[in-house]
Amino acid sequence: MTKDVILSICGFQYETGGDEPVEVITGADYYYKNGRHYILYDEMIPESGSEVKNIIKIGRGRVDVIRRGPQSTHMVFEPDKKNMTYYTTPYGNMMIGINTTNIDCREDEMNIEAKIQYALDINESHVSDCEITVNITSKEDKSFRLLGKN
């Protein structure tokens, strides 16, 4: 895997009434250290123009998503374990619970894919069952294509 990668994050919430996934595609930096994959990228909040710094760490049986900025959190996904964290927004804090049911990671020389299934609680109330797919692809992968709607 190269340092320069294309990151795709596709999320889906099953119980919110929406049937369209939310997807973010951006350039990112990648490195591997102490048995973990690190993906670093910046994100702009459209409403405020503020920047959020993001880190995704993928290791054996665990995925961390760290956001630093006006919207901050450190979410930990571990199968069969419920992790609690605060989600900080400009409007206040929310306690969120992440009960991960499954993590499936696959990797080769040019691509890493992690699928995470979890239940989301906000302030101790179940909100939805969710699925996130994180795909990291080397910019040198000649087979990379963006798929459009037909």
C-alpha positions in Angstrom: 0.0 0.0 0.0 1.2 3.5 -0.8 1.1 6.6 1.4 -1.4 8.3 -0.9 -4.7 6.6 -1.0 -8.4 7.1 -1.9 -10.7 6.6 1.0 -14.3 5.7 0.6 -16.6 5.5 3.7 -20.2 4.3 3.0 -22.7 4.3 5.9 -26.2 3.0 6.2 -28.7 3.3 9.1 -31.5 0.7 8.9 -34.1 2.1 11.2 -34.2 5.8 10.4 -36.5 5.6 7.4 -33.9 6.5 4.9 -32.9 4.0 2.3 -30.0 5.8 0.7 -26.5 5.2 2.1 -24.2 8.2 2.9 -20.9 8.1 1.2 -17.7 10.1 1.5 -14.8 9.8 -1.0 -11.6 11.7 -0.4 -7.9 11.6 -0.6 -6.1 10.4 2.5 -2.7 9.5 3.9 -2.0 5.9 4.9 0.7 4.2 7.0 1.2 1.0 8.9 2.6 0.9 12.4 2.7 -1.7 15.2 0.3 -4.0 13.4 -2.3 -1.3 12.7 -3.4 0.5 9.6 -3.7 4.3 10.0 -5.7 6.5 7.6 -5.6 10.3 8.1 -7.9 12.7 6.3 -9.5 16.1 6.7 -13.2 16.9 6.3 -14.9 20.2 5.9 -18.2 20.8 7.7 -20.4 22.5 5.0 -22.6 24.4 7.4 -19.7 26.2 9.2 -16.7 25.8 6.9 -14.8 24.3 9.9 -12.3 21.6 9.4 -12.4 18.2 11.2 -9.2 16.1 11.4 -10.0 12.3 11.2 -8.0 9.2 12.0 -9.1 5.7 11.3 -7.1 2.9 12.9 -7.7 -0.7 11.7 -6.2 -3.5 13.8 -6.9 -7.1 14.6 -10.5 -7.2 15.9 -10.8 -3.4 16.4 -11.5 -0.2 14.5 -11.1 3.3 16.0 -12.6 6.4 14.4 -11.2 9.6 15.9 -12.6 13.0 14.9 -11.0 16.3 16.2 -12.5 19.7 15.6 -15.9 21.3 16.3 -17.4 17.8 16.0 -15.2 15.5 18.0 -15.4 11.9 19.2 -13.4 8.7 19.6 -15.5 5.8 18.5 -14.3 2.2 19.2 -15.7 -0.8 17.3 -15.0 -4.2 18.9 -17.1 -7.2 18.1 -19.5 -8.3 20.9 -18.6 -5.3 23.1 -20.4 -2.1 23.8 -18.3 1.0 23.9 -19.5 4.4 25.2 -18.1 7.8 24.2 -19.1 11.4 23.9 -19.9 13.0 20.6 -19.1 16.7 20.9 -20.9 19.2 18.6 -21.1 23.0 18.7 -24.6 22.5 20.2 -23.5 20.3 23.1 -22.4 16.7 23.9 -24.2 13.5 23.3 -23.4 10.2 24.9 -23.3 7.5 22.3 -23.1 3.8 22.7 -21.7 1.5 20.0 -22.5 -2.2 20.3 -20.5 -3.8 17.5 -21.9 -7.1 16.2 -19.3 -7.8 13.4 -16.1 -6.5 11.8 -15.0 -8.1 8.6 -11.6 -6.9 7.3 -10.0 -7.9 4.0 -6.7 -6.6 2.6 -4.3 -7.1 -0.3 -1.4 -5.1 -1.6 -3.5 -2.3 -3.1 -6.7 -2.3 -1.0 -8.1 -2.6 2.5 -11.8 -3.0 3.2 -13.4 -3.1 6.6 -17.2 -3.7 7.1 -18.5 -2.9 10.5 -22.0 -3.7 11.7 -23.2 -2.1 15.0 -26.2 -0.8 17.0 -26.1 2.9 17.8 -27.5 4.4 21.1 -27.8 8.1 21.8 -28.2 9.1 25.4 -29.0 5.4 26.3 -31.8 5.1 23.7 -31.4 2.7 20.7 -31.4 4.8 17.5 -30.6 2.4 14.7 -28.7 -0.6 13.5 -25.9 0.6 11.2 -23.3 -0.6 8.8 -20.2 1.2 7.6 -17.9 0.1 4.9 -14.4 1.6 4.8 -12.4 1.1 1.7 -8.8 2.3 1.3 -7.3 2.0 -2.2 -3.8 2.9 -3.3 -3.7 5.7 -5.8 -1.4 3.5 -7.8 -4.2 0.8 -8.2 -4.9 0.9 -12.0 -8.2 -0.9 -11.5 -9.7 1.8 -9.3 -13.0 3.3 -10.7 -15.7 5.5 -9.3 -19.1 3.9 -9.9 -21.9 6.2 -10.9 -25.6 5.6 -10.7 -27.2 4.2 -13.9 
